Amino acid sequence: MSAVEKPGIAVAGTFTLDAVTGPMAAVLAEREGGRPLAVAPYGQVLEALHDPGSPLRGHNGVNFLLLRPEDFFRGKGFAESRERADTMLAELVTMLERLPDLAVATWFVAVLPASPAVRAQPEASQWVQEAGARITAVAEAVPAVHPVTVDDLEIRYGVTEVHDEYADRIGHLPYTDEYCAALGTQLVRLAASVWAKPKKVVVLDCDNTLWAGVCGEDGARGVQVTPAHRRLQEFMLEQRAQGKLLCLCSRNNEADVKEVFDRNPGMVLAWEHVSAHRIGWNPKAHSLRELAEDLDLSLSSFVFVDDDVVECASVRAQLPEVTVLELAHDAEGIDRQLAETWAFDQLVVTEEDRLRADWYSTRGERVALCDSSADYQDFLDRCEIEVGFTELTEDMLDRAAQLTARTTQFNLAGTVYAVGELRGLLSAGSRGWTVRVSDRFGDYGTVGLVVAEFRDDAVELPVFLLSCRVLNRRVEQEVLRFAADKAAEAGASALRLPVRPTARNAPARLFVEQAAGVVLGADDEPVTVTVPVREWLRLPA
């Protein structure tokens, strides 16, 4: 995809947006070069939602609505304009409920602070609060729409003054330049969380990162878990709860590190929270490569956190795909880094995200079972793998879209779909199913997605993907058999598998080669491979 074709940002607001969109454009150019920024005309939120030609309609990027409810009665005052404000609010709520139908974009809705003048008027202030709550509730309820939290902007970005009452009166510019700059930065950051694949692994140094001091010299109880280090550990536990794996990479004796976890009363992280580790004397870039191989995850999904400037520089030079956070040495700096590091952002956290770390914690048991099995077939039989399929419905679209964005190794076509685009496939007559897998050790969660387009005598699968966690578990074959059954029910005789070969999807290419008897190279052009339905039926034809 060329830079010109990259999805961008479109914004509409109830007030003058210049002071917000200026910083947005600067940050967008710096962090996400090549993505466009479009702005609806001044004050035209409802008009932009109704007009098919507006920047927001038909947009496949990220749309922001910046709403200050008091603008609905701006000019004549609340008492005189109450009826008009109620009407406009009702119309806005109706349009918010329809947002996914207006564009396949990801929508964000921000309710911005009321002015001091309105907050001083009890009736107007109450109306504004209730209107904001109503808008936020709708945004929370509609798929592909997300409310924007702005309560922490002042703290996160060090804003000292929020409101500019003079500029509001003369130019409908209600907020200070510093607040608008903070808001613009946060909006681009939210957009980036839509475009970027979430990181999956956080690799942590130990000495002077998880604690202050050197465990090999100071001892397990001699190192200090300062308040700042405690907050860092708590933050990392939150990252784990969102689905990221926590790993250790430390130049130490493993026994010394383990003793800190076991004996230091200040520790928040427990050894059981660590999914994998490399503790020893190898170069850290070497250890990170080993961790990536052990976890079967790309280094581009790694965040490496270390206080040592030399170690950080070495990893940056040798592994440029790894995101490196060189941890500050003061408490305020650590807190600021955790708040400002975009790599930790994750827009949607699903049940499967929360299951990921627990699943990795049982890998040792699976390895032990494999080692004790007569052969791989015996191992699979003893795993007691169960594969289930659930029809794709509206309330599952967020997870389905997330799967298309995150899955690279077993993803035949490799296309990333937004929620609205998946909804469009279903409304056009396609059917989709999510894939859930479990075995004797636990639940993998929803780890796959297949979408079928029914076309005369053939069924095409524009989406066929599975998490790497379930590869080589006979799940791929079960999904294809399931699709074949659905094709047979529809009277089709062929399955068509669109494949876009990449360096990352070798497992998917290998599966298609074995299923269809073709040969696909990583540099080949996209191709559609046909598989006879009769060869994959689970049920009698």
N, C-alpha and C positions, 0 to 999 in steps of 0.2 A: 504494500500500500504506500503510495507516495505521500509526501508531506501535505500536498494540497487536498488529498482525499481523507485525511484524518478527521474523525468527528471532532467538533469543537464545542463551544459554549454559546448558549443564547440566554439573554437576560431580559426580564420585564419587571418594572417596579411601580409603586404608587407615588414615588417622589423622584426628584432629579437624581440621575444615577452617575453623572460624570465623575464625581469624586470616588465612586466605587469602581467603575469600569476602567478608569485609568490605571490604578494599581493592578487590577485583574489582568489587563493586557500585558503589563510589564512582567508580572510573575508568570503568566502563561507563556510568554516568549522565552523566558529564562528556563523554566522547568519543563515545558511541554512544547518546544518549538515546532511551528508549522500548524498548530491548531488554531482555527479562527475563533473570533469573538464577535457575536452579533448582538445588537441592543435594540429592543423595541422602542418606538417613539415615547416621548415623555409622558408618564402617567397612564399609559394605555395597557393596563393589565387585562381587563376584560375584553377590550378590543383585540388584543394580540391573541387571546385564546379563541375568540370567535372567528377571526380572519384567517382563511386558509393560506393566505399569502404572507403571513407574519413570520418573523424569524423562528418562532417557537413551533409552528405547525409543520409537520412533515420532517422534522429534524431528528436525526439519529444519534445525536451526541448527548450533551447534558443541558437541561433547561433549569434556570433558576427563576423563581418568583419571589421578589423582595417586597414584603407587604407591611405597611404601617397602618393598622386599622383606622386610626384617627384621620387619615387622609380621605376617608369616605365622607367625613363631615367638615372638611377643611373649607374655610372661607366664611360661611355664615354662622358657624358655631354649632354646638351639639344640639341644643334645644330646637333650633329652627330646622336642622337638617337630619333629625333622628329618623324620620320616615324614609328619607332618601338613603341614609346609611344602612338601614335595615334591609332595604331592597337590594342594594349593591352587595351586601354581605351574603344574602340568600343566593343571588346569582353567582357570586364567586364560589360558594360552597358547591353549588350544582356543577359548575365547570370543573372544580377540583376532582369531583367524583368521576369525571369523564376524561381526565388527563391521559390515561394510557391509550385511549381511543384517538386522541388528537395527534399523537406523535409516538414513535417507538423509542423516544429518548428516555433517559433516566431523569426524573423530575425531582427537584429539591424546592421545598417551600419554607421560607424564613419569615417568621413574625418578629419584627424589629421593635426596639424599645419605644414606648410612648414618650412624648415630650414632657418636660417638667410642668408646662402650662396645663396640659391635659390631666396629668396626675394630680394636680391641685384641685380639679373639679370632680367631686365624688361621683356624680352620675355618669359623666363622660368617662372617667377612669374605670368604673365598673363595666361599662359597655365595651370598652377597649379590651379589658381583661377577658371578658366572656367571649368576645369575637375572636381573640387570639387563641383561646382554648378550643373553640369550635373549629377553627382552621387547622390547628395542630392535630386534633382528633381525626379529622378527615384524612390528612396527610399520612397519619400512622396507619389508617385502615385500608388505603388503596395501594395495590401492588405497584411496584416500580416508582412509587412516590415516597419521598423521605423528608421528614421535618428537619429543619436545621436548628441546632441549639446554639444560641449566641450569648447565653448567660455568662460564659467564661472567657469571652473575648478580651475583656479588659485585663484579666489576670494573665492569660496566655500570652498576649502580645504587649503587655505593659502599657495599656492605654490609660492616660490620666484624665482626659476629658471626653465624654461621649457626645454631648449635645452642643449644637451651635444654634442658639435661638435666633440670633440676628440673621444668619444666613438662611435659616428656615423661613423667616418672615419675608425676606426680599427675593429669595431665589428657590424656595422649596428645597433647600439643601440642609436637612435636619441634623446632620451629624458632622463632627469635626473631621478634619483631614486624617488625623491619626486613627480615628475609629474606622473610617472608610477604608483606609489602607489595610487595617487588620481584617476587616470584613472581606475585602477583596481577596486577600491572601488565603483566608480560610475557605472561601468559595472555590478557588482554584484547587486548593488541597482536596476538597471533597470531590471535585471532578476527577482529579488524578487517582483517587481511590476507586473510581469506577473503571478507569482505563487500565490501571496497573494490575497485574496478577499479584494477589496477596502473598507476602512472604510466608514460608512454611516452617522455617527453622531459625531459632535465635541461639547462637553459639556464644557462650560467656567465658571470659577469662575468670580467674578466681582471685588471686592476690591483688589487692588494691582496686578490685572491680566489684566483686560480691561482698568484700569486706576490706577494711583498712589494715594493712600489715601483711607479713609474709608468714604463711603457716609453717613452713619448714624451719623458720628461725624463732618465731614468736610462740609457736605452739597453738593447739586447737582453741584454747581458752584465752590465749594472749592476743589473737587478732580481734579487732573491734568491728562489730556491726553497728556503724553509726546510724543516726536517724536517716541520713541521705541514702546509705546503703540498704537500710531496711525498706525505704520507699522504692528503691530500685528493685529489690527482690519481690515486693508486693506487686509492682508493675509487671514484672516478668511472670508472676503467677496469673495475672489477668491475661497476659498474652497467651499463656498456656490454655486458659479457659476458653479463649477464642480460637483454639485449634492449632496454635504454633507449638512445635516441639522445642523443648529446652535441652541444650547440650552444653557440655563443658569442654574447653580446650585450654589446658594449663600446663606450663612448664613446672612440674612439681613431682614429688612422689605421690602416687595415688593414695597410699595409706594416710599421708598427712592431710590431704584434701578430704578424704572420707571422714577422718576424725573430727574435722571442723563441723561437718554436717551432723555428725552423731553427738558431739559434746558441747558445741558452743550454744549457749542458751539464747543468743540473739538471732540465730538463724530463722528465717521465715521459710526459705526454700528447704525442702526435704530431699534426701537422696532419691526417693521414689518419684520425684517430679522430673528427674533427669532421664531423658529418653536414650541418650548415648553419650559417650565421652571419649576423649583422647587426652590422657594425663600422662605426661612423660617428657622426653627431652628432644623430640623431633621438632623441626621447624613447623610453625603453626600453619603455613600454607599446605604443607604435606598432610598435617592432621585434618585440615578441613576437607581436603580431597578424599581422605579415607572415610570421614563421616558421611560425605555425600554418597560415596559408593555403598557404605553400610546401610544407609537409609533409603538408597535408591531414589534420591531426589537431586534435582539440578542445583548446582552452586548458585545459580541466579536467584534461587529462592531462599538464600541464606543471608542473615544479618549477623555480623561478627562484632562483638562488643569487647573492647580491651582498653585499658588505660595507657598502655605503653606505646609511645609515638613510633618507635622503631618497628615493633611488631605490626602496628597498623599500616605503616608505610610498606612493609614487606608484603603483606597480604594484598594491599591495593595493587602493587606492582605485578605480583605473580597471579592473582586471581581477580582481575578487574570486574568480573561478573558478580562478585560478592559485595554486598553493601556493608561498609565498614563504619562503625561508630566509635570514634576515639573518645573515650569517656573523660569528662572533665575531672579535675582533682578537688573541686570545691562543691559544697552541697548545692548552692544555688545553680551552679553550672550543670550539675547532674540533673536536677529537676527540670531545668530549661531544655536540656537536650531530649529528655524523654517526652516532653510535651511538643517539641518542635520537629522531631524526626518523622518524616512522612512514611518511612518504611514500615512503621508499626501500625499505620492506619488500616482499617478493615471495615468496609461499609456494612456488610451483612455477615452475621455470625449465625450459623445453622447448627442444628442438632449434630450433624455429622462432623462439623468443626470441633465441637466439644468432645466427640468420641475419639478423635484422631490420636491424641496423646495416649489415651488408655489402650487403644488398639496397638500402638507401637510398644507399649509396656508388656504386651503378651507375645511379642515376637520370639523371645527366648524359648517360651513353651512350644511354639510352633517348630522352631529349629530343633529342639530336643525330640519332638515327635517325629520329625523328618529323619533325624539321625537314627532313630530306633525302628524305622519302617523298613520293610524288605526292599521296596523300590518306591519310586515317586507315585505310582498308581496306588500302592498300598497306603502311602501317606495321605493322598487325597481322600481315599475312602475313609480313613480313620479321622480325618478332619470333620467329617459330617457336614459338609458345606450345603447350605440351603440358599436358593436364589428365588426371590420373589419380584413380581412386577405389579406396579400400581399405575393406573391410568393417570396421565398428566392432566391436572386441573389447575384452575386459577390460583389457588392458594399454594401451589407447588412451583410456580414459575420462577420465583426468586432463586430457589435452590437449583432449578434446572439451568437458568442463565449462568449462575455461578459455576456450575460444572463445565459449561462450554468455555468459560474463560480460563479455568484452572487446569483443565486436563490436556496434556500435550503428548504423552507417550502412546496412549491408546485412544486416538481421536482420528477417525478415518478422514473426514473432510477438513478438520481443523478450523471450522468457522466459529467465531464467537458471536453469540446471539444475545441481544438485550431482551428484557422481559416482553416488551412490546412486539419484537420480531417473532418470538416464540408464540405469542398470542395470535399474531397474524397467520402463522402457519396453521394453527389449530382452527382458526375461524375460516380458513380457506379449504378446510376439509381433511387436513392431515390429522393423524392421531399420534400421541406420544405416550411413553411409559417410562417411569423411573425404575431403576434396578436397585434392589436392596439385598445385601448379602450378610449372612451370619455363618458361624461355624461353632464347633464345640467350645471354643475359647471366648466367644463373645460376638457382639454385633459390629459389623463394619459400617453400618448406616446406609444411607442412600449414596451409592458409589457409581451409578451409571445412568445413561439416558439414551433412549432410542426414539427417533421420530420417523414415522412412515407416511409417505405421500402415495396415495393410491392412484395409479395411472393405467387405465385399461387393463392390459394383460400383465402388467408388471407393478411391483411396489418398490419405490425408491426410498433409500434411507439416508436423507441429508444429514442426520445426526446419528452417530453410532460411536459412543465413547464410554470408557470405563476408567476408574481410578487405577493407578499403578498398584495399589494395595491388593487388588484382587486378580491381577494378571497371573496366568499359568495356574489357575485354580478351576479350570473347565467352565468358568463363568462366561467367557467369550462365546463358546460353543452354545451354551444355554440361551444366550441372548439371540444368536442367529437362528436357533431352532424356534424360539418364541416368535421371531419375526416371520419365519417361514410359515408357522401355523396361522398367523394373522393374514398372511398373503393368500394362503390356501382358502381360508374362510371367505375371502373377497373374490375368489375365482382367478387369482393371478398365478402364473406359472413361473415367474422369474423375480428374483430380488436384484435390485441394482444398488451397488455400493460405490458412491462417489469417494475417491481417495485422492488426497493431495499429499504426495510424499514430501517428507521433511527429514532433517537430520534427527529430530527428536522423536518421531513416531515410528521408529523401527519395529516395535512390537505390533503395532497395528498393521503395518505393511506385511510383516511375516504371517500374521493371521490370514490376511486376504490372499497371500500367495498360496498358503496351504489349503484354503477353502476353495479357491478358484483355479489353482494350477497355473498361475501367472508369475512373472518376475517383475518386481518393482524396485527401482533404484531411488536413493534419497534425492537425486537431482532430476528425476523424471518429471514430466509435466502432469498436471492433474488428469485423472482418468476415471471413467466409470466402469466398474467390473461387474459382470452379470453372473449370478449364481442361480442354478435351477432350484426351484422351491422343493421339488420332490426329493432332492438329495439331503435336505435338512429338516424334513418334517419329523416332529415328535409324535404326531397323531396320524392315524391311518388317513390316507388321502380320500 
